[in-house]
Amino acid sequence: MPAMHSDSFPQKTILVIDDDASLHDLSRVVLTRIGYRYVSAFSGTEGLQRIKEHHPHMILLDLMMPDIDGEMLYKELISNPAYREFQNIPVIMLTALTHDDERKNKLLEMGISAYLNKPFGLNELINVIQNVFITHDIKLRNVRLQEEIKSANSYLERLINYAPVGILSTNREGIIIRVNSFFVQMMAAPDASMFIGKNILDYQLFKQEEICKKFEQVLKTGEPIKIPALNLQNARGWWIRANVNCVVLREDSNEISGLLSIWEDVTQIEKQTYELSILRQVGQALQRTLNLPELLHLILTSITAGCALGFSRAMVFLIDPEKNVLEGKVGVGPMSEEEARAVWNEISKDHANLEAFLEKYGTNIPHEESSFGKMVQNVKIPLTEENNVLVKTIREKKPFKIDNAWENPLVPKDFEETFQEDSFVTVPLSAKGRVIGIIVADNKYSEFPIEDDRVELLMLFANQAALAIENAEAYKKLEDKVAQLNEAFERLQEAQDRLLRSERLAVIGKMAAHVAHEIRNPLTAIGGFARRILEHPDDTRKVKQGAEIISKEVNRLEKMLANVLNFTKIARPFKKSRDIHRIIDEVIQLHDPLFKDHKITIDKSYSQDLPEILVDEDQMRQVFTNIFTNSIYSMTKGGKILITTGLDDAYAIIDIQDTGIGMPEEVIENMFNPFYTNRQGGTGLGMAVTQKIIQEHEGKVEVISEVEKGTIFRIYLPLKNQEKNLTKIPEATPQSA
């Protein structure tokens, strides 16, 4: 039985709580031999103490003990807050009671991982332990994935419910199936039940013939429609105005399944409507890029665009938490009145609306940084400066409007002299309660003062911009992480499903354990660096570093899973009567260039009495290819391979003897274990495949090797009912190099 741990993986601890000393003696020998750390407890009281001391990965718990029986101990473990950190440890209940199904079912419902009846075989114990570890790991991953999916669904639900527009959807007959909170509030309804189940095509619902006709048109034609400035009365009898956009919803088959309508409340005064329109259009623009420099340029373009917020100049400063300073990142604006006039005259010729303006100029970063932008980038302000308006904006998380800057003690002299500020405003970039930087804007070179309502609009925009900066990258990384975890889990499930159909449970146990061990490190790295990205989405260095590591770990995971899948695809042999000598000769001929490159000569001593035998020719080619490859890698300075065939009772025997470096006993013992390799870059599956093919042929393979002398691979293939000749193969001994 191979060891289940190495330097790369932590040794797992198994705590056995049982008053039977002989069981401890036997199970300790078996479990420590295969790599587990064994801890004993001979009573329930001692077991609870050992749990706290050793933090086991698994507990084997006897049901019947003199002081505290297994059921009482398990209840204590899962209910007592003192053992909260141990309550997810898998527990296997041991019992000599054979007819206690009621208690067995009760314990399994309580959370026991497995129920093992005494007496049990050692192989049965090992298989149950390994399978419980596998299912426990899968269970934990399932729980994490379900929590993430639930969180994502909850977030999407909140997005819909708290969207600043009304949302109404129907089925294909026009029956309303969903309205969001904004729609209910806009219509002054007591709750959503006033609309759910009603037909949007019923005139009595809104008493608006235009709604009925337009929505019916959408359901029939599938073409989207817009109803601008729709006037209707809400439940209180107040007249409201809404811009309505309506599109169809389609099934995967492209059949119309209903419609989705967006209701924009435009009943406020024209200025408020205009401001909301600005925020909506700019918000949509911010969501179109995940590139931080483009996003910052788009933010400043929105602040300085005449068809948007209309400031003359704007700057963005972001916090560097490592240096504890506020750093200038980007600035947009003219350096003189002449430059300002020239820019405004040029832009005035372009009569594009805000959406088109942002599309044209928003992410169009100049090839060379402007003089104003360079000035901004030279600014670094320690966050310890308390008497500084930029720092106070961060500390107090509120905007400041400064007039007569040269007289204000909160404005540093060097800042005022550099930017020639008279009046300006600072607003924090606050995302989810955390300030990540500030925006500074002014109206220099224009005749317009900074109005309070414009500061409020800038504050609203700054919150939107901060969320865009933080959420854009956070969402992308979270989506990548969930996709990678789902893909890894699906591949693992597929591999395990195929393995469970195999007849060799020992190979299944080892392979599943290897996959579980191999997949843990990539998933841990992916999760760790995804969380790191979410914590610092504005730190491009950390984001890039994390993304590269995530990509590397995903590639590693895919390679490992591909090797596992290939190993599990070995089919049952399709046997036909074949000359084994011919197969060997063809494989030798195929590898002849490789033999010559490595200065390896081939000698053959074939038995003339060897009849044709029943084999799968393609699989036997794979066997000989794997053995020759192993021999080639063992003869780095050249050598010789001797192939000898003969008969022994009911078997044909093929010896493949090389003069390579040989193998120590520990390598020979493990070389047929899946994934075991002592060669850099090897998958550890070649010899496992070889053994599996020969076993499927009802044969066997032996290895005889001495270090620095050479290795013999001896293959036994059954002759079945064919004539058994008596030609014997010579006794195999390693040949000197």
Secondary structure, DSSP 8 states (H G I E B T S, - for coil): ---S-BTTB---EEEEE-S-HHHHHHHHHHHHHTT-EEEEESSHHHHHHHHHHH--SEEEEES--SSS-HHHHHHHHHH-GGGGGGTTS-EEEEES-SS-HHHHHHHHHHT-SEEEESS--HHHHHHHHHHHHHHHHHHHHHHHHHHHHHHHHHHHHHHHHT-SSEEEEEETT-BEEEE-HHHHHHTT-SSGGGTTT-BTT-HHHH--HHHHHHHHHHHHH---EEEEEEEEE-TTS-EEEEEEEEEEEE-TTS-EEEEEEEEEE--S-HHHHHHHHHHHHHHHHHTT---HHHHHHHHHHHHH-TTTT--SEEEEEEEETTTTEEEEEEEE--SSHHHHHHHHHHHHT----HHHHIIIIIT---SS--HHHHHHHT-EEETT-SS-HHHHHHHHTS-EEESSGGG-TTS-HHHHHHHT-SSEEEEEEEETTEEEEEEEEE-TTSS----HHHHHHHHHHHHHHHHHHHHHHHHHHHHHHHHHHHHHHHHHHHHHHHHHTSS-HHHHHHHHHHHHHHHHHHHHHHHHHHHHHHH-TT-HHHHHHHHHHHHHHHHHHHHHHHHHHHHHT------EEE-HHHHHHHHHHHTHHHHHHTTEEEEEE--TT---EEE-HHHHHHHHHHHHHHHHHH-TT-EEEEEEEEEETTEEEEEEEE-S----HHHHHHTTSTT---STT--S-HHHHHHHHHHHTT-EEEEEEETTTEEEEEEEEE-TTS---------------
